[in-house]
Amino acid sequence: HASHTDARARVAAHPFAMSRTGALMIGAGEYTTGCVWTSAGAAPDKPAGVVAVTFTDLRRRGRIGKMVLCDVRGTTMETVRATMREKIGDAYADMDLTMSTYPADDVAFDGEAYKTAIAEMSRGDVVTIFTPDDTHFELTMACVEAGLHVLVAKPAVKTLKDHTRLVEAAKKNNVLVAVEYHKRFDPIYSDFRDRAATLGSFSFFNATMTQPKAQLATFRGWAGKSSDISYYLNSHHMDVHCWAVGDRGRPIRVTASAARGAAENYLKPEDGRSIEDTITLMAVWENDDGSHGTAIYTASWIAPKADCHTQQYFHYMGHTGEVRVDQGHRGYNMSTDANGFAALNPLYMKYTPGPSGHFAGQNGYGYRSIECFLDAAEAVNRGELTIEDVSKQGVLATIDTTERVTAMLEAGRLSLDNGGRAVELVYDNAAFTSAPTGLRLQN
């Protein structure tokens, strides 16, 4: 019951395709395919999506064999395939878009199409999940139990309880589960992570990430319903912060506040749901030397159209030094008659073809995030690395090392839903550990 794309080259042209790692993409939206159902179109920092173009180029390079794409609506798949053909197949040389798509084109909705897609894969294949936040747990668990390695969009899940269950399931099934925090592969952020270790105990972190309100149209179906702007954007800088501090510190208390009015006025939801404009979480941290630090994480999706799609910056202070980063502006600008002034960031995804006409964005941190996951999954399949080895490397955001982010995000939501009351993160009373075990709403 699958549909197949036309392509310049057929998979049969690759005699070893069937022995190569297969790739299942769950979610056929903007980040995967570049297909968006709004007048604003795809975000300017990812006009052709990220996942499908990366896997297709990895196939061209001999790394990927079978490709499968799954969503819940089959009736949109013809448009999705046409979008990929235009933005990937016709834009670059030698890009083979042959793949099965689920559900079938005549199916209006099938919330369990992923089960059919999973059944087409083999143990040890890789899966990417880019779907609404409240679907991540069910989809990831199904893939884990099928023996597939999973790269899931941030946030991994919405609750610490579900996060813990995935940690246990990944270990039981001996599969790699990682969260797609591509900022870890941004050369500035990864350099910051290494420098932070030389700045003494953590003292202060203040991060902001905003996107234009036009993006809200893309998220109309789930904004304020299945997730919020803190889960969507604060998660990035929370992970960078946790990654930099390592096991030397842990958040112990979170309070949250929010601004409202603009998002609801822009979307005018008919179901009466509340949609926060901007969410700020304040967290108190404790370090393994007994000292304390504070962190402020702010995320918004009501910014005006500006010189770059995502304004993103932070200030980190340790006991012996500080770092300030503005990742929205790389000192690389362009102006055109058609689009005016723009601050460019080809370090994320480079869509301009190389001189040969081939895709040339292999060094972008959006691409590298996926390829490094594939590298690790294949090393596990070959028995060269264990899941524990991958976690200890500290490069990928593995599910067993990212509990703090999920705990803070859930604590923030709990605080907002209870009038801004503080939420305590609970840890085992044994030796200092950075993995929280529960949340407690304070009076």
Secondary structure, 3 states (H helix, E strand, C coil): CCEECCCCCCHHHCCCHHHCEEEEEECCCHHHHCCCCCCCCCCCCCCCCCHHHHHHHHHHCCCEEEEEEECCCHHHHHHHHHHHHHHHHCCCCCCCCCCEEECCCCCCCCCCHHHHHHHCCCCCCEEEECCCHHHHHHHHHHHHHCCCEEEECCCCCCCHHHHHHHHHHHHHHCCCEEECCHHHHCHHHHHHHHHHCCCCCEEEEEEEEEEECCHHHHCCCCECCCECHHHHHHHHHHHHHHHHHHHHEEEEEEEEEEEECHHHHHHCCCCCCCCEEEEEEEEEEEECCCCEEEEEEEEEEEECCCCCCCEEEEEEEECCCEEEEECCCCCCEEEECCCEEEECCCCCCCCCCCCCCCCCCCCCHHHHHHHHHHHHHHHHHCCCCCHHHHHHHCCCEEHHHCHHHHHHHHHHHHHHCCCCCCEEEECCCCCCCCCCCEEEECC
